[in-house]
């Protein structure tokens, strides 16, 4: 068995890192300035491009490269199958009426194949996937361009499927993680919940490719634990949410700092896909009323429409939160990244 630091050194050399810290690709909360700050500390910056047009993808990569020559990751969701019928839109729309008047529907969503083309043209260090796997022709194009593919997995079966499909690394997402669950099956996502402590060593034992641990990693102790369990690097999201590079609303930031481990909840209220968030009045309303949100992406489109209208009580943004949110600090992403590794390194054997 290799030691944690041997694994870390090999991973960092392969991907041009000084520290084994990767910024999570949080769609809607990944300005280039955040990724630049992480890269300046020796880690890997990232963006979640699920909602981005090809032009926005190109612009993000340009702005990142203006601030850093470091490595970066760009992430896409694998599209869900089309919903049955109206996808639950009628019932969800009727429930949203209680919050006020919706605005105009948004235009057409970005085309997945065009997003893939834009990511390949942008040339990141890593293209990553969540909610499933790229098809073989896309994997071939990624590798032909000299880009690595990281696949998010929430179970051992998903991780093995990712490895068999050609993934260069598997991002092991524990149930502790804030934001959307990466489970391949949207139905199973609501009930499949493996903790990181159980997930990482089993993936490390079973896989030939490196494991990147994510979920509940907000301080150096968690980084050291994940690496000791067999990960080669960690991916961090909630720990950066309070950084000034993102600039989230003060109320959300304060709520993160006060959240107990049991505070956050899994909800479909924002997008139709389960994700871990703060239990805001809007999120609780869906549970208390016993009304099921529409499926993805129908629910996401509806919530966006009400946000563009005069709808008091609809959260203006998705208030995601991991189970270790209380440990997140309102400091620069560069300082957070440096401190995560300094504290972790002090706990790892030489």
N, C-alpha and C positions, 0 to 999 in steps of 0.2 A: 504494500500500500504506500502511495506517495504521501508526503506530509502536506499540510495545508499550504505552507509557504511555497513548496515546490509547484503545486497546482497553480497557485496565484501567479508565480513568476512566469510559468509557461503561458498562461492565459494573457497576462499583461503584455508579454513580448509579441504574442500573435496579433493582438489588436491595438498595439501602440499606446498602451496605458502605463501610467506611473503608479496608479492605485486601482484596486479591483472594485471600483464603485461605478455603477452605471445609473444614470438618471432614467427613471421610468418614463415611457412615452405617453404622458397624460394629455389626451386630446383636449384642447381648449385651455390648457394650463402649461403650455410649453413654449413660451416666447424664445426666440433665439438667444436673448440675453441670459436666460437661465442656463441653456446648454453651454454657452460660452464660459460662464462662470464655473460650471462643473468641469469642463475641459481644462480650464486654466489651473485647476487644482490637481490635474492629472487623471481625471476620470473621463467617462464617455457621456457626452450630452445626447439629447434625444428629442424627437417630436412625434406626436401621435397625429397621423395625417388622414384619419378616417373621414373627416368632414372637409378636407382641403381640396380645392381645385388644383389642376396641374400648375397653373400660374402661381398659386400660393405656395405649393411645394417648392417650385423653383426659387421663389423669393426667399423662403425660409432658409434654404441651403446657401444662397448667396449671402444673406445677412450673417449666418453663422460663420462662414469662411472669412468674412470681413473682420471678425473678432477673434478667430482662432484657426489654427492649422491642425487642431486635434481631431480625434476620431468622433464620429457621431452616428446615431441610429435613427432610422425612420421606420415607423410602424404603420401597418394597415390591418384592418379587420377583414377576415374572410367573410364574404356576404352570406347572410342566412338565406335559406330557401324562401320563395315568395309565401306570404301568409295565406291561410285559407280564408276565403270570403273577404270580409272587410278587415280581418285581423283584429277584431274587437273594437274598431274605431267608433262605432255608433254609441256603445255604452260608455267608452272613455270620454267621448265628446260631450255627452249629456252630463257626465260628472263634472267635467271641467267648466261647464256653464256656471256652476255655483261660484266660480272665482271671478267672473266678469266677462268682458267682451273680448273675443279673439281678434288678432290682427289678420293681415292677409297671409295666405299660405306661402311657404317658401318656394323658391324655384326648384328645378330638378336637382336631385342630389348628384354629387360627382360620380362619374362612371368609373367603376373599379379598374377596368383594363387600362383606361387612360391614366389613372393614378399610378398603376404599376409602371407604365411607360415613363411617367414623370420621375418616379423614384429612381429608376434605372439611369435616367439622364442626369439626375442630381448626383449620383455616384457616392452615396454614403458608405461608411465602413461596414455598416450592418443594415440590412432590411429585415424587419421582424414581423411576425404574424401573431394574431390572436384570434380566438373563436374558431380555429380550424387550421388547415394546412394549405399552402399553395399547391397548385396542380403541377405535375412533372414538367411541362414546358416552361412554366414560370420559374421553377427552381433551376432549370437548366440555364435560363437567361440570366438569373441572378449570379450564378456561379461563373458563367462565361464572362460577365462584366467584372469579375474579380471582387465581388461583394459577398460577404458572409450572410447566411440566413439563420436567425435565431427564432425558434418557435416556442410560444408560450404553451405550457401544459399544466393541467391541474390534477392529473392522475397518472399512475404508472402506465396504463394502457395508452393514454394520449402521448406520453413521452416516447414510448417505444414506436408508436406510429410516426411521430415526428422524425425520429432517428432514421427509420426505414425510408422515409420520404426524402432524406438528404439534408436534414437540418445540421448546421455546424455546431450548434449549442442549443440546449433546452432551458428555457426560463421556467423554473418550477414556482408556480404561483400558489401560495398557501391561502387558506380561507381568511387569514388575518388581513389580507391586502385591501387597501381602499380602492375605490373605483370598480369598474366592471369585472365580473368573473370571466375568466378566459375559457371556460368549459366549451368543448367543441359542440356538444348537443345543447341547444337553448332550453330544452325542457329539463334536462338533467342538471343544468346550472343552478337551479333553485334548491336542489337537494344534495349535490355533490360537494362536500366540504372537508377536504383533508388539510390538516394543519401542517405548517412548514416543518416542524420538528419531526413529523412522521414521513413527510414527502421527500425531503432532500436526501436522507441516507439511502432510501430505497431506490431513488433514481440514480444516485451516484454508484450504487452497487450494480445496477442493471444496464447502464448506458456506457457506450464507448466514447461519446462526445461529452464535452464539459457541461456542467450544470450551473446555472445562474439562479440564485435564490432570491425570491421576492415575496414580501408580505410581512408586515409587522417589524420591519428593519428600520429603526429610527435612531439607534445609538450604536456605539462601538461594541458593546456587549453582544448585541444581536448579530453584528457583522462577524465577529469572532466565532460565535456559535455556528452560524451558517457555514463558514469556511471549515470549521472543525468537523462538521457533519458530512462534508464531502463536496461542497460547492467550490467552484473556482473563482467566483465573483458574486457580487450581490447587486440587485437592482432596487433602487430606492425612489419612492414617490411621495408619500405623505410627509416625510421628513423635510422636503423642500417647499411644501405648500405655503409656509409662512414667510418664505424668503422675499425680500423686496423686489427681486427680479420678476416674480410673478405678480405681486401686489393684489392679492385677493381682498375681498371686502373685510373691513375690520371685524364685523360681527362673526363672520365665518372663521377668521383667524383666532379670535378669542374663544370661540366654541371648541376649536381644535385643541387649544391649550388647556381647556377645562374638561375634556372628554375622558371618561374612565374607559378601561378596556372593554367593558360591556355596553358602552353607550351606543356605538355605531350599529347600524342594522343593514340587512340585505333588503334591497327594495327594487322594484321594477318601475317605480313611479316616474323616473326621469326619461327612460328610453325604451322600456319594454324588456330589456335584458337585465338580469339581476346584477346589482352592484352594491358595494358597501359605502354607506353614507351616514351623515348625521341625521337624527330623527327630527327634522324640522316639522313645523305644523303641516306643511304641504305633504311631506312624506307620510306623516302619521295619518293624514286624512284618508288616504287610500286604504289603509288597513282598517281604520275605525269604521269606515262606511261599508266595508266588505265588497268593494267594487274592484274588479280586476283591471289593471292597466291593459291597454292594447299591446299587441306584440311588437317586437322590433321589426322595422324602424318606424312603424306607425305611431307608437307612443311618443317617440322622439320628435317626430314632425308635429304632432298635436301640441305638445308642451311648448315647442318653439313658436307655434302660431299664437298661443295664449300669451307668451312672453312678449310678443310684438304688439299685443293689444293693450287694453286697459283692464288688466287682470290682477287685482290686489290679492296677495296671498300665494301666488305662484312664485316659487323660488327663482330669482333672476338667473342663477347659475346652479349647476349640480354641485351640491355640497358634499363631495366625497371625503371619506375619512377612514384610514386604517385603524386597526385595534390598538396601535401604539401611538395614536395621534398626540396624546398629552406630552410626549417627549419631543415633539417637533418644536424648533426654536425660531423666533423671528430674526434670523441672521442671514447674511449673504450666503448664496449657494456655494461659493468657493470656501468660505469658512466652515460650513457644514460638512462639505466633502473632506476637507483636510482633517477636521476633528474626528469624523467617523473612522478614518483609517488610523489616525494617531492612537485613538483609544483602543481600536481593535488590535493593532500591532502590539501594543503593550500587554495584551492578554494572550497572544499566541506564542508558543515556544519558539526559541531561536532556530 
